[in-house]
Amino acid sequence: MIRRSLRCRALAAALALAPLVPAASLAQVLKGPPADPGFRYSTPIPPGVAIPDTLETRLGTLRFQGGVPDASTTDRLLDNLDFQRAVQAYLLGLPPVNQLANRSAILTLGPANRTVPIWEQLVDSRTVELTANDNTPYTWFWLDLRQGPLVLEVPPKVLGLINDMWYRWSGDLGITGADKGRGGKYLLLPPGYKGATPRGYYVIRPSTFSIWAAWRSFLVDGDPKPGVDAVKTRTKIYPLAQAANPPQLTFVNMSGKPFNMVGPSGFRFWEMLNQVVQDEPTTEVDPTTLGLWASIGIQKGRPFAPDARMKAILTEAAAVGDATARALAYRMRDRQGYIYDNANWRYAFFGGYTFEWQPGVANLDAAAFFFFLATGVTPAMDTKIVGEGSTYPWTALDANNQPLDGGRNYRLRLPPNVPAKNFWSVIVYNAQTRSMQQSNQQFPSVSSQNTDLQTNADGSVDVYFGPKAPAGKESNWIQTVPGQSWFTILRLYGPLEPWFSKAWRPGEIERQP
């Protein structure tokens, strides 16, 4: 019975190669090399140990002499290995490259630790950033811990986070942080810091020297100014040694200004990945990821200098990696990433905010699609607590599983009693840039915060998408652009029990005449 089971497994494994291996070659694989009866010591070899002299694959015809690949086959196989590893390295490199693009753009406004960009009149479509929102004012800045511990004084009534250069969550600030929205002093310690930590601070230990801090303040009766004023008055950043005399900060209002924080694909991607690997500690990066990066020439303390062959492979792999990320983002096959069995609404965090199948088992697809589309990793964005945090169902496909076409008209119906304690919003994003759709609308969104929002007689809300607004529905309409694809995120701030139980669910996006 055991031998039969092993034979069945070997046969199944061989048949799995059938689409790539012609029948004649497959027969050789199944048969295995013969035992030579002329030798005194001879053992029958089971299937799968040997390889035929020629093998038809997606790489073309591979040739072997007694199991040894010839020179041409060797080159083809090793080029393919470099390419496979490079595509995986690209997908794993999305988080740090996105962070470097973010950091590089912000530092054009002024030095770290001293410059604080703030979108005082909300983020609009001129800001090119991965799925930013126009619901609340952002404060968004970079800190550098290379000179030692920093104190960050956080104002009250904000909701924020700190992520490191690997896009790992370091801690929350404000409402979901240790200060619980009261405001407070956070002591940020650099990697490897072993000095004393004085009392009176909330301590955060990021794993990199460069760290991204961001928070949102909130509207007061529809006005962003009170929250913005509190941020500008109460925010402080200073070295621990200068606690008695904090330096002056420069706040830069970014609302309405063309600004790009989205990183590139192409060979430049690899140069940016190498920069992060060289500049930051890699102790928190898993060995397999570091091994894949090293296999393509990116290794800490060593120059990144690919030859012409490898540069061509890396350039193509970046293009395929970008394309693969788009397939995962917009047309993922794994239904576990979908909220409902028969609908196209997707989870933002598939595998939790740590992107795992189970503890210690990485969900690679979930991480790749998230970091291709989004910024900001925190448990608060993946909360399952009724009335707390936020949730982000989103979709890139219509009810007929087709991409959302900017030249066509669509409708999304939100049933009555949208389960959001605070408010909800629907924002349109361009599928190329993954940023707010640029059109004649400064804010490509419809929200319960809008005072002119139209509600149907039964309490439901219809949101319209298309190049032109339906007559009389302008306040519930988001403009799209012919020739461009788009996707949308339905944000629920303070999701309520009907959301978690799925008693309430959004309609599909229906194409209209």
ROSE-579026 format. One record per atom (N, C-alpha, C, CB): x, y, z; residue in one letter. Coordinates in steps of 0.2 Angstrom, whole numbers, plus 5000, padded with zeros to 4 digits. Glycine has a CB too. Layout:
BEGIN
XYZa...
***
This chain:
BEGIN
500449945000m500050005000m500450065000m499550005006m501050065004i501450125005i501750134998i501950115010i502050084995r502450084989r501950114983r502750014986r501350084983r500850114978r500650184979r500150074979r500650204985s500550274986s501050324984s500450294994s501750294985l502250334983l502250334975l502950304985l502150284972r502150284964r501550324962r501950204962r500950334965c500450374963c500650444964c499850364967c501050464969r501250534970r501750554965r501550544977r502250504963a502750514958a502350524951a503250454957a501850484950l501450494943l501150564943l500950434943l500850584949a500450644949a500950704948a500150654956a501550694951a502050754950a502250754943a502650734955a502350694940a502550694933a502050724928a502750624931a501450704930l500850724925l500750804926l500250694927l500950834932a500950904933a501350944928a501050924940a501850904925l502350944920l502050934913l503050914921l501550894913a501250884906a501150944901a500650844906a500950994904p500851054899p501451084896p500451104902p502051064900l502651094898l503151044894l503051124904l502950974895v503350924893v503050884888v503650884899v503250874881p502950834877p502850754879p503250834870p502450724875a502350654878a502950604878a501850624873a503350614872a503950574872a504450584878a504350584865a504550654879s504950664885s504650644891s505150744885s504050654892l503650634898l503750564899l502950654898l503750524894a503750454895a504450434898a503650414888a505050474895q505650464898q505750474905q506150504894q505350534907v505350554914v505050504919v505050624915v504450474916l504150424920l504550354921l503450414917l504850344915k505150274915k505850274919k505350254908k506150334919g506850334923g507350294919g506750304930g507950304921p508550264917p508550194919p509250294919p508650154914p508650084915p509250054920p508650044909p509050004924a509649974927a510049934922a509349934933a510649934923d511049894918d511149824921d511749934917d510849774917p510949704920p511649684919p510449664916p512049714915g512749694915g513149704921g513049724909g512949744925f513349764931f513149724937f513349834933f513649704941r513449664947r513049704952r514149634950r513249764952y512849804957y512449854953y513349844962y511749844953s511349884949s510649894953s511149854942s510349954953t509749974957t509250004952t509950014963t508649984952p508150014947p508050094950p507449984947p508050134946i507950204948i507250234947i508450254944i506950254952p506250274952p506150334947p505950294958p505550344945p505350404940p505550474944p504650404938p505750524940g505850584943g506550604945g505450594948g506950544945v507650554947v508050584941v508050494950v507950554935a508350574929a507950624925a508550514925a508350654921i508050704916i508150674909i508250774917i507750684904p507850664897p508350704894p507250664893p508650684888d509150714885d508850784882d509450674879d508250784880t507950844878t507250854882t507850844870t507150914883l506550934887l506250994884l506650944895l505550994882e505251054880e504851084885e504651024874e505051154886t504751194891t504551264889t505251194897t504251304893r504151374891r504751414890r503751404897r505351384892l505951414890l506251394883l506451404895l505851344880g506151314874g506351244875g506651364871g506751224870t507051154871t507651154875t507251124864t507651114881l508251114885l508651044883l508051114892l509251054883r509650994881r510150974886r510051004874r510250904887f510650874893f511050814890f510250854899f511650814892q512050754891q512150714897q512750774888q511750654898g511750614904g511650654910g512450584905g511150704909g510950744915g511250814916g511050704921g511850824912v512150884912v511950934907v512950874912v511750994909p511451034903p512051064899p511151094907p511851074893d512451104888d512451174890d512251084881d512951204886a513151274888a512551324886a513751304884a512151314881s511651354879s511051344884s511351344872s510951284886t510351274891t510551304898t510251194892t511251294900t511451324906t511351404906t512151314907t511451434901d511351504900d510651524901d511651534894d510251484897r509551504897r509251484904r509151454892r509451434908l509151414914l509351474919l509351354916l510051494919l510251534924l509951604923l511051534924l509851624917d509551694915d508851694918d509551704908d508551634917n507851624920n507851634927n507551564917n508251594930l508351604938l508451674940l508851554940l508851704937d508951774939d508351814938d509551814935d507951804932f507351844931f506851824936f507151824924f506751764938q506251744943q506351774949q506251664943q507051774951r507151804958r507051874958r507951784960r507251904952a507151984951a506452004952a507452004945a505951964949v505251984949v505051974957v504851934945v505251924960q505051914967q505351974971q505251844970q506051984970a506352044973a506052104972a507052044971a505752114966y505352184965y504752184969y505152184958y504352134970l503752134974l503952144981l503352064973l504452114983l504652124990l504952184992l505152064992l505152224986g505552284987g505052344987g506052294982g504352334985l503852384985l503852424991l503252354983l503852394997p503752445003p504352495004p503752395009p504952465004p505552515005p505552565000p506152485006p505452544993v505552594988v504952644988v505452554981v504352624990n503852674991n503952724997n503152634993n504252695002q504452745007q505052795005q504752705013q505452765001l506052814999l505752864994l506552774995l505252844990a504952894986a504552954990a504452864981a504252924995n503852974999n504353015003n503452935005n504852985006r505353025009r505753075005r505952985013r505953054999s506353104995s505953164993s506553064988s505253154991a504853204989a504753254995a504153184987a504653225001i504553275007i505153315008i504353225013i505753285008l506353315010l506553375004l506953265010l506153374999t506253434994t505953494997t505953414987t505553485002l505253545005l505653575011l504553525008l506153535013g506553565019g506853505023g506153605024g507253515027p507653455031p507153415036p508253485035p507353355036a507053315041a507053345048a507253245041a506653325053n506553355060n506453425060n507253335063n506353465055r506253535055r505653555051r506853575053r505453515046t504953535041t504353485042t505253525034t503753515042v503153485043v502653505038v502853495050v502653465033p502053475028p501353465031p502153435021p500953505029i500253495031i499753515026i500153535038i499253475025w498753495020w498153535023w498453435016w498253595024e497753635028e497053635026e498053705029e496953635019q496353635016q496153565013q496253695011q496453515016l496353445014l496753435008l495553435012l496853365007v497253345001v496753344995v497553265002v497053364989d496653364983d496953324978d496453444981d496653324972s496953284967s497553304964s496453284961s497853364966r498453384963r499053344967r498553464964r498853324973t499353274977t499353204974t499253284984t499953184971v499953124968v500253074974v500353114962v499853034977e500052994983e499652934983e500153034989e499852874985l499552814985l498952824989l499952754987l498352824986t497652824989t497652864995t497452754991t497852924995a497752975000a496952995000a498153044999a496753025005n496053045005n495953115007n495653005011n495353145005d495253215005d494653225011d494953244999d494653185016n494153185021n494353225027n493953115023n495053225028t495253265034t495953285033t495353215040t496153345036p496853375035p497453325037p496953435039p497953315033y498453275034y499053315037y498753235028y499453285042t500053315043t500553255042t500153345051t501153265039w501453215036w502253235035w501153195028w502653195039f503353215039f503853165040f503453275044f504453175039w504953125040w505453145046w505353115034w505653095050l506153115055l506753075054l505853095062l507353095057d507953065056d508253055063d508453105051d508352985065l508652975072l509352965072l508252915074l509752975067r510452965066r510853005072r510752985060r510653055074q510953095079q510753085086q510853175077q510353035087g510153015093g509353025094g510453055098g509153015101p508453015102p508053075100p508252995109p507453075098l507053135096l506453135101l506853135089l506253195102v505553195106v505053225100v505553245112v504453195100l503953215096l503353235100l503753165090l503153295101e502553315105e501953315100e502653385108e501553275102v500953265097v500353305100v500753185097v499953335096p499453375098p498853335100p499253435093p498353365104p497753325105p497253315099p497353355111p496853265100k496353255095k496553235088k495853305095k497153195087v497353175080v497353105080v498053205079v497453075074l497453005073l498052985069l496752975070l498552955072g499152945068g499552885069g499553005069g500152885066l500552825066l501252845065l500352765061l501752795066i502452795064i502552735060i502952805070i502852735054n503052675050n503852685049n502752665044n504252635049d504952635047d505052635040d505352575051d505652625038m505852625031m505652565027m506552645030m505552505031w505352445028w504552445028w505552385032w504252495030y503552505030y503252455036y503152485024y503552455041r503352415047r503052465052r503852365050r502552445055w502252485060w502652485066w501552455062w502852545068s503252565074s502752575080s503752615073s502252615079g501752635084g501252685082g502152665090g500752695086d500252735084d500352805088d499552705086d500052855086l500052925089l499352945090l500452975085l499152985095g498553015095g497952965098g498353045089g497452965095i496852935097i496952855099i496252945093i497252825094t497452755095t498152745098t497352725088t498452795099g499152785102g499152795110g499552845100g499752795113a499752795120a499452855124a500452785123a499452905120d499152965123d498352965123d499353035120d498052925119k497352915119k496952985116k497052895125k497353015112g497053075110g497053145114g496253065108g497353135120r497453195124r498053235122r497553165131r498553205118g499153235116g499653215121g499053315116g500353215119g500853195123g501553195120g500653125126g502053175124k502753175122k502953105120k503153205127k503153095114y503453025112y504153035111y503053005106y504552985114l505252985114l505452925109l505552965121l505752945103l505852905098l506652885098l505752935091l506752815099l507452795100l507752765094l507452745106l508352785092p508652755086p508752675087p509252785084p508852645082p509052575082p509652565086p509152535075p509652515091g510252495095g510352545100g510852505090g509952585102y510052635107y509952595114y509452695107y510552605118k510552575125k510552625131k511152525125k510452685129g510552735135g509852735139g510552805132g509952775144a509352785149a508752815145a509552825155a508152795147t507552825145t507152865150t507052775141t507152935150p506852965156p506152955156p507053045155p505852965162r505152965163r504753015160r504952955170r504153005159g503653065156g503553055149g503953125158g503853005146y503753005138y503452935136y504453005135y503152935131y502952875128y503452855123y502252875124y503752795124v504352765121v504152725115v504852735125v504452745109i504352705103i505052685100i503952745097i505252625098r505852605096r505852585088r506152545100r505852625084p505852605077p506452565075p505852665072p506452525070s506952485068s507452515062s506752415065s507252575060t507652605055t507752685058t507352615048t508252715055f508452785057f507952835054f509152805055f507752825048s507252865045s506552835046s507352865037s506152875049i505452855050i504952905048i505452845058i504352885046w503852925043w503352935049w503552895037w503152995050a502653005055a502053045051a502853045061a501453025053a500853055049a500253055054a500753025042a499853105054w499253095057w498653145053w499253125064w498053135055r497553175053r497253205058r497053135049r497053275057s496653305062s495953305059s496853385063s495453335062f494753325060f494353395059f494353285066f493853385055l493453445054l493053465060l493053435048l492953525062v492453545067v491953585063v492853595072v491353555063d490753585060d490953605053d490553655063d491253555050g491453555043g492053605041g490953585039g492353625046d492953675045d493653645048d492853735049d494153635043p494753605045p495153655050p495153585039p495053715050k495453765053k495653755061k495253835052k495153735065p495253725072p495753675073p494653715076p495653615069g496153555070g496853575068g495953495067g496853615062v497553635059v497853675064v497453665052v497553725067d497853775071d498153735077d497353825073d497753685080a498053655086a498653615084a497453605088a498653585078v499253555076v499853595075v499153515069v499753655072k500353705071k500553735078k500153755066k500153735083t500253765089t500653715094t499653795092t500353655093r500653605098r501153555096r500053565101r501253555090t501753505087t502453525089t501653485080t502853485091k503553505093k504053445091k503753525100k504653455088i505153405087i505753425089i505053385079i506153385093y506753415095y507153355098y506653465101y507853365098p508253315101p508153315109p509053325100p508253255112l508053255119l508453305123l508253175121l509153315120a509553355124a509353435124a510253355121a508853445119q508653515118q507953525121q508653535111q507753485125a507053485128a506853555131a506953435133a507353585134a507153655137a507153705132a507753665142a507353695126n507353745121n507253715114n508053785121n506653695112p506553665106p506653715100p505853635106p506853685094p506953725088p506353745085p507453695083p506253795081q505653815078q505553765072q505753885075q504953755071l504753705065l504453755059l504253655067l504553725053t504353755047t503753715045t504853765042t503153745045f502553715042f502453735035f501953725047f502353685031v502253695024v501553675022v502753665019v501153725020n500453705017n500453675010n499953765018n500253615010m500353585003m499653574999m500553515004m499153605002s498453604999s498553644992s497953625003s498253614987g498153644981g498853644977g497953714982g499353614979k500053614975k500153554972k500553634980k500353554966p500553494962p501153464966p500753504955p501053394967f501653364971f501553294970f501553384979f502153254969n502153184968n502553144973n502353174961n502253094976m502653054981m502652984979m502353064988m502452964973v502352894970v503052874967v501752884965v503352824968g503952804966g503952774959g504252754970g504452764955p504452734948p504552664948p505052774944p504452634942s504652564941s505252574937s504052524937s505452524933g506052524929g506652514933g506052594925g507252524929f507852514933f507952554939f508452524928f507752614939r507752664944r507552634951r507452724943r507052584950f506752554956f507352514960f506252504954f507752484956w508252444959w508852494963w508652394954w508952544960e509452594963e509152624969e509552654958e508452634970m508152654976m508152604981m507452684974m508052544979l508052484984l508752474987l507852414981l509252484983n509952474985n510052534990n510352474979n509852594989q509952644993q509652635000q509652714990q509052605001v508752595007v509152535011v508052575007v509352485007v509752435010v510452455013v509852375005v510752505009q511352525011q511352575017q511752565006q510752615017d510752665022d510452645029d510252725019d510052595029e509652575035e509852505038e508952575033e509752495044p509852425047p509452375044p509752425055p509652315042t509252265039t509052205044t509652235033t509252225050t509152165055t508452145056t509352185062t507952185054e507252165055e506952135048e506852225057e507352135043v507152105037v507352035037v507452145031v506851995035d506951915035d507451895030d506251885034d507851835032p508351815028p508151795021p508651755031p507551775019t507451755013t507351815008t506751715013t507051875011t507051935007t507751965006t506551985011t508151965011l508851985010l509151945005l509151985016l509051875005g509351835000g509151844993g509251765002g508551854992l508251874985l508651934983l507551874985l508651984987w508952054985w509652034984w508852104990w510052004988a510751984987a510851944980a511051944993a510351904979s510451864973s510451904966s509951814972s510251964967i510252004961i510752064961i509552034959i511152064967g511652104967g511552164972g511852134961g511052164976i510852214981i511052184988i510152244981i511552204991q511852174997q512152225001q512252114996q512052235008k512252285012k513052285012k512052275019k513352345011g514052345011g514452335005g514352305017g514052315000r514352294993r514052344988r514252224992r514452354983p514252404977p513652364973p514752424973p513252404971f512752374966f512952394959f511952404968f513252344956a513552364949a513352304944a514252374950a512752304942p512552244937p512852254931p511852234937p513152204928d513352204921d512852214916d513852144919d512952214909a512452234904a511952174904a512752234897a512152114905r511652054905r511152064911r512051994905r511452074917m511052084923m510552144923m511452074929m510852194920k510452264920k509852254915k510852314917k509952214910a509352204905a508852154908a509652164899a509052104912i508652064916i508252104921i509052004919i508652144925l508252184930l507752234927l508852224934l507952264922t507452314919t506852274916t507852344912t506952214913e506352184911e505952154917e506552124907e506252134923a505952104929a505552164932a506452074933a505852224932a505452274935a504852294931a505852344935a504852284925a504252294921a503752234922a504352294913a503952174923v503552124924v503252124931v503852054923v503752144936g503552154943g502952204944g504152174947g503052264940d502552314940d501852284938d502752374936d501852244932a501352214929a500952164934a501452184922a501452124937t501152074942t500852104948t501752034944t501052164950a500752194956a500052224954a501252254958a500052244947r499352264945r498852214944r499452304938r499152154942a498652094942a498452074949a499052034939a498852074954l498652064961l498252114963l499252054965l498352174962a497952234965a497252234962a498252294963a497252224955y496552244952y496152174950y496652274946y496552124950r496152054948r496351994952r496252044940r496552004958m496751954962m496251894962m496851974969m496551834961r496151774960r495851744967r496451714956r496251754972d496151724978d495551754982d496751724983d495051714982r494351744985r494451764992r493851694984r494951734996q494951755003q495151835003q495551715006q495351864998g495451934998g494851974997g495951954993g494251944996y493651974994y493151975000y493251944988y492752025001i492352025007i491751985007i492152095008i491451975001y490851934999y491051884994y490251984997y490651824994d490751774989d490651794982d490351714991d490151834981n489851844975n489851924973n489151824974n490451954975a490452024974a491252044973a490152064980a491352104971n492052124969n492352174975n492052164963n491952184980w492252224985w492852184989w491752244990w493352214990r493952184992r494152214999r494552194987r494552175003y494852195009y495452235008y495052135014y495652295011a496252325011a496852285014a496152395014a496652255020f497152215023f496952145022f497252235031f497252105018f497152035017f497651995020f497052015009f497551965026g498051935030g498251975036g498651915026g497752025037g497952075043g498452125041g498152035049g498552175046y499052225044y499752195044y498952275049y499852135046t500552105045t500552065039t500652065052t500052055035f500052015029f500351945030f500452055024f499951905034e500151835035e499551795034e500351835042e499651735032w499151675031w498951655038w499451615027w499551645042q499451625049q500051655053q499351555050q500151655059p500751685062p501351655060p500651685070p501851705057g502451675055g502451655048g502651625059g501851655044v501851635037v501651695033v501351575036v502051725029a501951785025a501451765020a502551805022a500951815019n500551815013n500851865008n499751835015n501251835003l501551874999l501151914994l502051834995l500551884992d500151924987d499851984991d499651874984d499651974997a499252025001a499752085002a499051995007a500352075003a500852125004a500952164998a501452105007a501052124992a501252154986a500652204984a501352104981a500052184984f499452224982f499352284986f498852184981f499452274993f499352334997f499952384996f499452305004f500552364996f501052414995f501052444988f501752384997f500752414983f500752444976f500152494977f500552384971f499652494981l499152534981l499152584986l498452494981l499452574992a499252614998a499852635002a498752575002a499752675007t500252695012t499952695019t500452775011t500352675024g500152675031g499952615033g499552725032g500352585038v500152515041v500052525048v500752465039v499552505051t499352515058t498752465060t499152585060t498752435066p498252395068p497552435068p498352365074p497652495069a496952535069a496652535062a497152615071a496952525057m496652515050m496352445049m497152535045m496452405054d496252335053d495852315059d496852285052d495552365062t495252345068t494552305067t495052415072t494452265072k493752235072k493352255078k493852155072k493452315081i493152335086i492552385084i493552375091i491952365086v491352405083v491452485086v490752385086v491352525081g491452595082g492152625083g491052615088g492652585082e493352605082e493652605076e493652565088e494152645075g494652645069g494252655063g494952575069g494452625057s494152635051s494252565047s494452695047s493852565041t493852505037t493852535030t493352455038t494152495025y494252525018y494052475013y494952545017y493452455012p493252415006p493352455000p492452395007p493552414995w493752444988w493652404983w494452474988w493552424977t493452384971t493752424965t492752364970t493952384960a494252404953a493852374948a494952384952a493252334949l492852304944l492152324945l493052224944l491752324939d491052334940d490652264941d490852364933d490052274941a489652214943a489752154938a488852234943a489952174932n490152124927n490852094926n489852144920n491252114932n491952094932n492352134927n492052024932n492152184925q492552224920q492852284923q492152244914q493452304921p493752364924p493352424923p494452384920p493352474928l492952534928l493252584923l492952564935l492852594918d493052634912d492852704913d492752604905d493352754913g493252824914g492852854909g493852864914g492652824903g492252854898g491552834898g492552834891g491352784903r490652764904r490352784911r490652684904r489752774911n489352804917n489152744922n488752834915n489252754928y489152694933y488752724939y489752664935y488452684943r488052704949r488252654954r487352704948r488352674960l488452634966l487952654971l489152644970l487552604973r487052614978r487252594985r486352584976r487252644990l487352624997l486652615001l487852685000l486552555003p485852555006p485852595012p485852475009p485152605015p485052645021p485552625027p484352645023p485652675031n485952675037n486652645036n485552625042n487052685032v487752665031v488152655038v488152715027v488452595040p488652585046p489352615048p488752505047p489252685049a489852725051a489752765056a490152765044a490052765062k489852805068k490052875066k490352775074k490652885063n490852955062n490652985055n491552955062n490852955050f490652975043f490852925038f490853045041f490652925032w490852885026w491052925020w490352835024w491452895016s491652935010s491752885004s492252975011s491652904998v491852864992v492352914988v491152844988v492952884986i493452924983i493652884976i494052944987i493752924971v493952884965v494652904964v493552914959v495052844962y495752844961y495952824954y496152804966y496452854951n496652834944n497052764945n497152884941n496852714940a497252654941a497952654939a496852604936a498152704935q498852704934q499252734940q498952754928q499052794942t499452824948t499252804955t499452894947t498752764955r498452744962r498352804966r498852694965r498252864963s498152924967s497452954965s498652974965s497253004968m496553034967m496553054959m496453094971m495953034956q495853054949q495853124948q495153024947q496253144943q496353214941q495853234936q497053234939q495453284937s494953304932s494753374933s494253254933s494153394932n493953464934n493753464941n493453484929n493653414944q493453414951q494153414956q493053354953q494153464960q494753464965q494753404970q494753534969q494153384972f494053334977f493553284973f493753354983f493853224971p493453174967p493153124972p493953134962p492653154976s492353114981s491653134982s492753114987s491253084985v490653104988v490653074996v490053064984v490353115000s490453095007s489853115011s491053125010s489753085017s489253105021s489353165025s489053045027s489953195024q490153255027q489853315022q490953265027q489753295016n489453345011n488753365013n489453315004n488753435014t488053465016t487553455011t488153535018t487753455004d487253444999d487153374997d487453494993d487353325000l487253254998l486553244998l487553205004l486353204992q485653184991q485553114993q485453194983q484953104997t484753045000t484053024997t484753045007t484052954995n483452934992n482852924997n483552864989n482252924995a481652915000a481752865005a481052904996a482052805003d482152755008d482752755012d482152685004d483152815012g483752825016g484352805012g483652785022g484352765006s484952745003s485252804999s484752694998s485852794997v486252854994v486452824987v486752884998v486352854982d486652834975d487252884974d486152844969d487852854972v488452884970v488552874963v489052864974v488652924959y488652924951y489352934949y488152964948y489652894944f490252904941f490252914934f490752844943f490652954931g490552964924g490853034921g489852954921g490953034915p491253104912p490853164913p491353094905p490153154914k489653204915k489153184920k489253224908k488953234924a488453214929a487753204927a488453274935a487453154930p486753144928p486353214930p486353084931p485853234926a485453294927a485253294935a484953304922a485353344938g485153354945g485453314950g484453334945g486053274948k486353234953k487153254954k486353164951k487253314953e487953344953e488253334960e487953414951e487853344965s488153334972s488353264974s487653364977s488053214970n488253144971n488653114966n487553104972n488953154962w489353134956w490053144957w489053164950w490453094954i491253104954i491453094947i491553044958i491753144944q491953144937q492553094936q492253214935q492453054930t492953014928t493153034921t492752934928t493753004918v494053034912v494052984907v494753064914v493752994901p493852944895p494552924894p493452974889p494652864893g495352834891g495752814897g495652884887g495452824903q495752814910q495352764914q495952874914q495652714917s495352664921s495352694928s495552594921s494952674933w494952694940w494652644944w494452764940w494752654951f494552614956f494252664962f495052564959f493952634966t493652674972t493752634978t492852684970t493752684984i493752654990i493152684994i494452674994i492852644998l492252665002l492552665009l491652615001l492652725012r492952725019r492352735024r493452785019r492452685029l491952695034l492352705041l491552625035l492252765044y492552785050y492152775056y492752865049y492452725060g492052705065g491552655063g491652755069g491752595060p491252545057p490852515063p491652495053p490152505061l489752485066l489552405065l489052525066l489252375070e489152305069e488852275063e488652285075e488352315060p488052285053p488652275048p487552325051p489152315048w489752305044w490052235045w490252365044w490252225051f490652165053f490252105052f490852175060f489552105054s489152045053s488952035045s488552055057s489052085041k488852085034k488152095033k489152025031k487752115038a487052125038a486952185033a486752145045a487452235033w487452285028w487952275023w487452355031w487852285017r488352285012r488252335006r488452215009r488752365003p488652404998p488452364991p489352444996p488152404987g487952374981g488552364976g487452414977g488452334971e489052334966e489052394962e488952264961e489552414958i489552464954i489252444947i490252494953i488652474946e488252454940e488352504934e487552454942e488552474928r488652514922r487952544920r488952474917r487852604919q487252644917q487252654909q487152704921q486652664906p486652684899p487052744897p485852684897p
***
